[in-house]
């Protein structure tokens, strides 16, 4: 798979969707992020890489409201964002998958993905209880969206299977489906291929590119597999010990000596 991808696919990547500006985050005396700034452009795949403990997941937690930085600003769709909770940010069009799978193991694939539709549910509890009128129409519309996602991710055969019975790679795909059910403007993927074999990684890479190219979704991706990062990313930002040490196209980052030293552990001679 070769990614010249979004930039040559007709997607307009010129508009800034999100910008983090001078973000610093500390836990007690431990600095997780120090003066980090970068942006995400409409329709691109933006990889965030770095060694373990570099601050990658902390940055995603800032973007989707789990953490609130002591310094810096987050700008989203042209406006400075206030301090919001994760569910409020979800309503703004930001969805996320997690490094450790966070599914309802006793529920089916379909029902897990349905939970991702909560931002699109408008009927009140009474209407839902009687399942009449607007509530019934809303339920049907949401189920149609979920069935479309199931078909898109090629998981029709497991739609009724409890996810706890599924192999790891398929659980990861279901979690992606739940995030897609929110119809996000910005999709945050925290190590979506961790623990996968080569075939599963190829499948997930294909689905990520399909999400980008078919839906125009902007994607921020944390991933340790450098082959995957270089293949599917438009731009890459590199963190090390909570500081930014590189930012650019995959080729620019690949040839950045500071990145080579920190990420690959190769001393500069």
C-alpha positions as CSV (number, residue, x, y, z in Angstrom):
1,X,0.0,0.0,0.0
2,X,1.4,3.3,-0.9
3,X,0.2,6.6,0.3
4,X,0.5,9.5,-1.9
5,X,-3.2,9.2,-0.9
6,X,-5.3,12.0,0.4
7,X,-3.3,14.7,-1.2
8,X,-3.8,13.1,-4.6
9,X,-7.3,11.8,-4.0
10,X,-9.2,15.1,-4.6
11,X,-9.6,15.8,-0.9
12,X,-9.1,19.4,0.0
13,X,-6.5,19.4,2.7
14,X,-6.0,23.1,2.9
15,X,-8.4,24.0,5.7
16,X,-7.3,23.8,9.3
17,X,-9.6,21.7,11.3
18,X,-7.7,21.6,14.6
19,X,-4.7,23.4,16.1
20,X,-3.0,22.8,19.4
21,X,-1.0,25.8,20.4
22,X,1.8,25.8,23.1
23,X,0.2,23.0,25.1
24,X,1.8,22.1,28.4
25,X,0.4,19.4,30.7
26,X,1.8,18.3,34.0
27,X,0.8,15.7,36.6
28,X,2.3,17.0,39.9
29,X,5.9,17.4,39.1
30,X,5.9,15.2,36.0
31,X,5.7,17.1,32.7
32,X,3.7,15.0,30.2
33,X,3.7,17.7,27.4
34,X,5.9,20.8,27.1
35,X,5.0,23.7,24.7
36,X,3.5,21.4,21.9
37,X,2.0,23.0,18.8
38,X,0.8,21.4,15.6
39,X,-2.3,21.5,13.4
40,X,-4.5,19.1,11.5
41,X,-5.8,19.9,8.0
42,X,-9.1,18.9,6.6
43,X,-9.1,15.4,5.1
44,X,-5.6,14.4,6.1
45,X,-4.1,11.5,8.1
46,X,-1.9,13.1,10.7
47,X,0.3,10.6,12.5
48,X,1.6,11.3,16.0
49,X,4.6,9.1,16.8
50,X,7.4,8.7,19.4
51,X,8.8,6.3,21.9
52,X,6.8,4.9,24.8
53,X,6.2,7.7,27.3
54,X,6.6,10.4,24.7
55,X,3.2,12.0,25.5
56,X,1.2,10.8,22.5
57,X,-1.9,9.5,24.3
58,X,-1.8,12.5,26.6
59,X,-2.1,14.7,23.6
60,X,-5.1,12.8,22.3
61,X,-6.6,13.1,25.8
62,X,-6.1,16.9,25.6
63,X,-7.8,17.0,22.2
64,X,-10.9,15.1,23.3
65,X,-11.2,16.7,26.7
66,X,-10.0,13.9,29.1
67,X,-7.1,16.2,30.2
68,X,-7.1,19.9,30.5
69,X,-3.7,21.5,30.0
70,X,-2.2,24.0,32.4
71,X,-1.0,26.1,29.4
72,X,-1.9,26.5,25.8
73,X,-5.0,26.6,23.6
74,X,-7.0,24.2,21.4
75,X,-8.6,25.7,18.3
76,X,-11.3,23.7,16.5
77,X,-13.0,24.6,13.3
78,X,-11.7,28.2,13.5
79,X,-12.7,28.9,17.1
80,X,-10.8,28.7,20.4
81,X,-12.3,25.9,22.4
82,X,-13.5,26.3,25.9
83,X,-12.8,23.8,28.6
84,X,-15.3,21.0,27.7
85,X,-16.0,17.5,28.9
86,X,-15.4,14.5,26.6
87,X,-19.1,14.0,25.8
88,X,-19.5,17.7,24.9
89,X,-16.5,17.4,22.6
90,X,-18.1,14.3,21.0
91,X,-21.1,16.4,20.1
92,X,-18.8,18.7,18.3
93,X,-17.8,15.9,15.9
94,X,-14.7,14.4,17.5
95,X,-14.7,10.6,18.0
96,X,-12.0,8.3,19.4
97,X,-10.8,4.7,19.7
98,X,-8.6,3.6,22.6
99,X,-5.2,1.9,23.0
100,X,-6.9,-0.8,25.1
101,X,-10.2,-2.0,23.6
102,X,-13.1,-0.4,25.3
103,X,-16.2,-2.4,24.1
104,X,-19.2,-3.9,25.9
105,X,-18.0,-7.5,25.7
106,X,-21.4,-9.1,26.4
107,X,-23.2,-7.0,23.7
108,X,-23.3,-7.8,20.0
109,X,-21.3,-6.1,17.3
110,X,-24.4,-4.3,16.1
111,X,-25.3,-3.1,19.6
112,X,-21.8,-1.9,20.3
113,X,-21.7,0.1,17.1
114,X,-25.2,1.5,17.9
115,X,-23.8,3.0,21.1
116,X,-21.7,5.3,18.9
117,X,-24.9,6.9,17.6
118,X,-25.7,8.6,20.9
119,X,-24.8,12.0,19.6
120,X,-27.5,11.6,16.9
121,X,-30.3,10.6,19.2
122,X,-32.8,13.4,19.8
123,X,-36.0,11.7,21.2
124,X,-36.6,11.9,24.9
125,X,-36.8,8.9,27.3
126,X,-40.6,8.7,27.2
127,X,-40.7,8.5,23.4
128,X,-38.0,5.9,23.5
129,X,-39.8,3.8,26.1
130,X,-43.0,3.7,24.0
131,X,-41.0,3.5,20.7
132,X,-43.6,5.4,18.7
133,X,-43.5,8.3,16.2
134,X,-40.2,10.2,16.2
135,X,-38.5,7.7,18.4
136,X,-39.3,4.8,16.1
137,X,-38.2,6.7,13.0
138,X,-35.0,7.8,14.8
139,X,-34.2,4.2,15.8
140,X,-34.7,2.9,12.3
141,X,-32.5,5.7,10.8
142,X,-29.8,5.0,13.3
143,X,-29.9,1.2,12.6
144,X,-29.6,1.9,8.9
145,X,-26.5,4.0,9.5
146,X,-25.0,1.2,11.7
147,X,-25.8,-1.4,9.0
148,X,-24.0,0.7,6.5
149,X,-20.9,0.8,8.7
150,X,-21.1,-2.9,9.2
151,X,-21.1,-3.4,5.5
152,X,-18.3,-0.8,5.0
153,X,-16.1,-2.7,7.5
154,X,-17.0,-6.1,6.0
155,X,-18.2,-7.5,9.4
156,X,-21.7,-8.6,8.3
157,X,-21.0,-12.2,9.5
158,X,-20.4,-11.1,13.1
159,X,-23.1,-8.5,13.4
160,X,-25.0,-10.5,16.0
161,X,-22.0,-12.0,17.7
162,X,-21.1,-10.8,21.3
163,X,-17.8,-9.0,20.8
164,X,-16.2,-10.8,23.7
165,X,-16.1,-13.9,21.5
166,X,-14.4,-12.2,18.7
167,X,-10.6,-12.4,17.9
168,X,-8.6,-9.3,18.8
169,X,-8.3,-7.9,15.2
170,X,-12.1,-8.0,14.7
171,X,-12.7,-6.3,18.1
172,X,-10.5,-3.5,16.9
173,X,-12.5,-3.2,13.8
174,X,-15.8,-3.1,15.8
175,X,-14.3,-0.3,17.9
176,X,-13.5,1.6,14.7
177,X,-17.1,1.0,13.7
178,X,-18.4,2.5,16.9
179,X,-16.3,5.6,16.4
180,X,-17.5,5.9,12.8
181,X,-21.1,5.7,13.9
182,X,-20.7,9.2,15.4
183,X,-20.0,10.4,11.9
184,X,-17.0,12.4,13.1
185,X,-15.4,15.4,11.5
186,X,-12.2,14.4,13.4
187,X,-11.3,10.8,14.2
188,X,-8.7,10.1,16.9
189,X,-7.1,6.6,16.6
190,X,-4.9,5.5,19.5
191,X,-2.8,2.6,18.3
192,X,-5.5,1.0,16.2
193,X,-3.1,-1.7,15.0
194,X,-1.4,-2.6,18.3
195,X,-1.2,-6.4,18.7
196,X,-2.3,-7.2,15.2
197,X,-0.6,-9.5,12.8
198,X,0.5,-8.4,9.3
199,X,-2.7,-9.3,7.6
200,X,-4.8,-7.5,10.2
201,X,-2.7,-4.4,9.9
202,X,-3.1,-4.4,6.2
203,X,-6.9,-4.6,6.6
204,X,-7.0,-1.9,9.2
205,X,-4.7,0.4,7.1
206,X,-7.1,-0.1,4.1
207,X,-10.1,0.8,6.2
208,X,-8.4,3.9,7.6
209,X,-7.6,5.1,4.1
210,X,-11.1,4.3,3.0
211,X,-12.6,6.4,5.8
212,X,-10.3,9.3,4.8
213,X,-11.0,9.1,1.1
214,X,-14.7,8.1,1.0
215,X,-15.9,10.2,4.0
216,X,-13.4,13.0,3.9
217,X,-12.7,12.4,7.6
218,X,-9.7,14.0,9.2
219,X,-7.7,11.4,11.2
220,X,-5.1,11.8,13.9
221,X,-3.3,8.5,14.4
222,X,-1.0,7.2,17.0
223,X,0.9,4.2,15.7
224,X,4.3,2.4,16.5
225,X,4.6,0.5,13.2
226,X,6.7,2.9,11.2
227,X,6.0,1.1,8.0
228,X,2.3,1.8,8.5
229,X,2.9,5.4,9.5
230,X,5.0,6.1,6.4
231,X,2.5,4.4,4.1
232,X,-0.8,6.0,5.2
233,X,0.1,9.4,6.7
234,X,0.1,12.7,5.0
235,X,2.1,14.4,7.7
236,X,3.8,13.2,10.9
237,X,4.5,15.0,14.2
238,X,7.1,13.4,16.5
239,X,7.2,13.6,20.3
240,X,9.9,12.6,22.7
241,X,9.7,13.1,26.5
242,X,6.7,15.4,26.0
243,X,8.5,17.7,23.5
244,X,8.1,18.0,19.8
245,X,11.2,17.1,17.9
246,X,9.9,16.7,14.4
247,X,7.0,17.7,12.1
248,X,6.6,17.3,8.4
249,X,5.9,14.8,5.6
250,X,6.8,11.1,6.1
251,X,10.0,11.6,4.0
252,X,11.0,14.7,6.0
253,X,10.5,13.0,9.3
254,X,12.3,9.8,8.1
255,X,15.4,11.8,7.3
256,X,15.3,14.0,10.5
257,X,18.4,13.1,12.5
258,X,16.8,14.2,15.8
259,X,13.9,11.7,15.1
260,X,16.4,9.0,14.2
261,X,18.3,9.5,17.4
262,X,15.3,9.6,19.7
263,X,12.9,7.2,18.0
264,X,15.4,4.6,16.7
265,X,18.0,5.1,19.3
266,X,20.8,5.6,16.7
267,X,23.5,8.0,17.9
268,X,24.5,10.8,15.5
269,X,28.1,10.3,14.3
